[in-house]
């Protein structure tokens, strides 16, 4: 018993007139009669007594009408709720990234998307890069930000930002006179680093870089708030290791120096599933940088002069 046949029967049962029921459903009278006849054939019972003058329900027809009406009402409500949820999901964009990254293009991109799609609901999930990549695989987010390389054939990536690792020093620190600071020169220095929970793989990578350079890092403070780092430097807590794009400005009395002696280049990509063609995701990708922003020092940002290699 399918829905069109049941609706055809209920319309006739309500009107007790085939022509009026057909008009109500937007069908021809022969098509409606065929639907009801097919239903009777499937059930193996007569539902209607027909004559030239009138149409009456049989006992079986009254039984079906009484049971089917609440069932159809429930089904209609279910269909409406399903459509409502589906429409809401189409207006929802879920992004996965760590706010500590402080991506400089993101506020403008989000504002532009909201201006162009005021009905959109933008949801942020605090996910470090490896978690964001896993969430893309699980389809619980639409787009995430991660570090290169991303070796996933089910994802499309676009490089959106290129930066480098810096050390933030007090202005009077001996290393502040250097144009660049080799990582090995930080041996014995008290270090301020981002909290491990922000990005465990990257945190562990930092420990490996220090050890590969020949010293055990002396980490005196781990911060979950990037803007706190330079003030800790001013307070004498240590020197701060940070990505060049994370800080948009430095407080007076501190300086930033590029770190060398290891793979200090950082590339951040936007990543999404190759089979996700949701309109809101396409709209968001359109407002992301087509060429990556390049950050070498806090507050210094330019657009890459050439398009980077990318898998988009």
Helices and strands as residue ranges (DSSP letters): H 3-15, H 18-25, H 29-43, E 48-50, E 55-57, H 59-90, E 92-97, G 99-101, H 106-116, E 121-126, H 129-137, E 143-147, E 155-170, G 174-177, E 180-182, G 183-186, E 190-194, G 196-198, H 200-213, E 218-223, H 226-234, E 239-243, E 254-260, E 265-273, H 279-287, E 293-297, E 300-303
